Amino acid sequence: MVNAVHEVLSVSTCGIWAVKGEELVRIAYVYDHGEVRLPPYGERGIIAHAVREKRPI
């Protein structure tokens, strides 16, 4: 699914992540610019927003 989104929408970054306790678990992702580090908690960022809201984005 991640590869299809990457190809069809021509996005450079997309992924599926899950929160397990205090840990952010990468299920699948595509990132054209090397390794990605996303903080699961904090004020900024789409991952932190999804964790705060407890819903997918």
C-alpha positions as protocol buffer text, in pm:
chain_id: "A"
residue {
  index: 1
  type: MET
  ca { x: 0 y: 0 z: 0 }
}
residue {
  index: 2
  type: VAL
  ca { x: 281 y: 243 z: 88 }
}
residue {
  index: 3
  type: ASN
  ca { x: 457 y: 176 z: -243 }
}
residue {
  index: 4
  type: ALA
  ca { x: 132 y: 232 z: -434 }
}
residue {
  index: 5
  type: VAL
  ca { x: 74 y: 568 z: -263 }
}
residue {
  index: 6
  type: HIS
  ca { x: 436 y: 662 z: -332 }
}
residue {
  index: 7
  type: GLU
  ca { x: 405 y: 580 z: -702 }
}
residue {
  index: 8
  type: VAL
  ca { x: 51 y: 696 z: -778 }
}
residue {
  index: 9
  type: LEU
  ca { x: 64 y: 1025 z: -587 }
}
residue {
  index: 10
  type: SER
  ca { x: 434 y: 1091 z: -653 }
}
residue {
  index: 11
  type: VAL
  ca { x: 504 y: 1170 z: -287 }
}
residue {
  index: 12
  type: SER
  ca { x: 857 y: 1143 z: -152 }
}
residue {
  index: 13
  type: THR
  ca { x: 749 y: 1039 z: 196 }
}
residue {
  index: 14
  type: CYS
  ca { x: 467 y: 817 z: 317 }
}
residue {
  index: 15
  type: GLY
  ca { x: 435 y: 549 z: 577 }
}
residue {
  index: 16
  type: ILE
  ca { x: 238 y: 347 z: 827 }
}
residue {
  index: 17
  type: TRP
  ca { x: 340 y: 376 z: 1192 }
}
residue {
  index: 18
  type: ALA
  ca { x: 188 y: 241 z: 1513 }
}
residue {
  index: 19
  type: VAL
  ca { x: 224 y: 349 z: 1874 }
}
residue {
  index: 20
  type: LYS
  ca { x: 310 y: 66 z: 2111 }
}
residue {
  index: 21
  type: GLY
  ca { x: 333 y: 193 z: 2467 }
}
residue {
  index: 22
  type: GLU
  ca { x: 589 y: 473 z: 2458 }
}
residue {
  index: 23
  type: GLU
  ca { x: 745 y: 352 z: 2134 }
}
residue {
  index: 24
  type: LEU
  ca { x: 673 y: 445 z: 1772 }
}
residue {
  index: 25
  type: VAL
  ca { x: 686 y: 132 z: 1555 }
}
residue {
  index: 26
  type: ARG
  ca { x: 747 y: 161 z: 1180 }
}
residue {
  index: 27
  type: ILE
  ca { x: 525 y: -80 z: 990 }
}
residue {
  index: 28
  type: ALA
  ca { x: 615 y: 33 z: 636 }
}
residue {
  index: 29
  type: TYR
  ca { x: 746 y: 351 z: 481 }
}
residue {
  index: 30
  type: VAL
  ca { x: 901 y: 513 z: 177 }
}
residue {
  index: 31
  type: TYR
  ca { x: 1136 y: 807 z: 226 }
}
residue {
  index: 32
  type: ASP
  ca { x: 1347 y: 916 z: -69 }
}
residue {
  index: 33
  type: HIS
  ca { x: 1597 y: 1112 z: 138 }
}
residue {
  index: 34
  type: GLY
  ca { x: 1763 y: 850 z: 362 }
}
residue {
  index: 35
  type: GLU
  ca { x: 1671 y: 751 z: 717 }
}
residue {
  index: 36
  type: VAL
  ca { x: 1382 y: 924 z: 888 }
}
residue {
  index: 37
  type: ARG
  ca { x: 1347 y: 991 z: 1260 }
}
residue {
  index: 38
  type: LEU
  ca { x: 1004 y: 1099 z: 1377 }
}
residue {
  index: 39
  type: PRO
  ca { x: 936 y: 1182 z: 1741 }
}
residue {
  index: 40
  type: PRO
  ca { x: 609 y: 1023 z: 1858 }
}
residue {
  index: 41
  type: TYR
  ca { x: 550 y: 1296 z: 2118 }
}
residue {
  index: 42
  type: GLY
  ca { x: 597 y: 1668 z: 2105 }
}
residue {
  index: 43
  type: GLU
  ca { x: 445 y: 1992 z: 1992 }
}
residue {
  index: 44
  type: ARG
  ca { x: 524 y: 1967 z: 1620 }
}
residue {
  index: 45
  type: GLY
  ca { x: 495 y: 1714 z: 1341 }
}
residue {
  index: 46
  type: ILE
  ca { x: 222 y: 1504 z: 1187 }
}
residue {
  index: 47
  type: ILE
  ca { x: 317 y: 1189 z: 1380 }
}
residue {
  index: 48
  type: ALA
  ca { x: 302 y: 1373 z: 1714 }
}
residue {
  index: 49
  type: HIS
  ca { x: -35 y: 1520 z: 1609 }
}
residue {
  index: 50
  type: ALA
  ca { x: -175 y: 1175 z: 1528 }
}
residue {
  index: 51
  type: VAL
  ca { x: -50 y: 1038 z: 1862 }
}
residue {
  index: 52
  type: ARG
  ca { x: -207 y: 1329 z: 2054 }
}
residue {
  index: 53
  type: GLU
  ca { x: -538 y: 1292 z: 1869 }
}
residue {
  index: 54
  type: LYS
  ca { x: -530 y: 909 z: 1893 }
}
residue {
  index: 55
  type: ARG
  ca { x: -642 y: 874 z: 1531 }
}
residue {
  index: 56
  type: PRO
  ca { x: -486 y: 814 z: 1188 }
}
residue {
  index: 57
  type: ILE
  ca { x: -403 y: 1106 z: 964 }
}
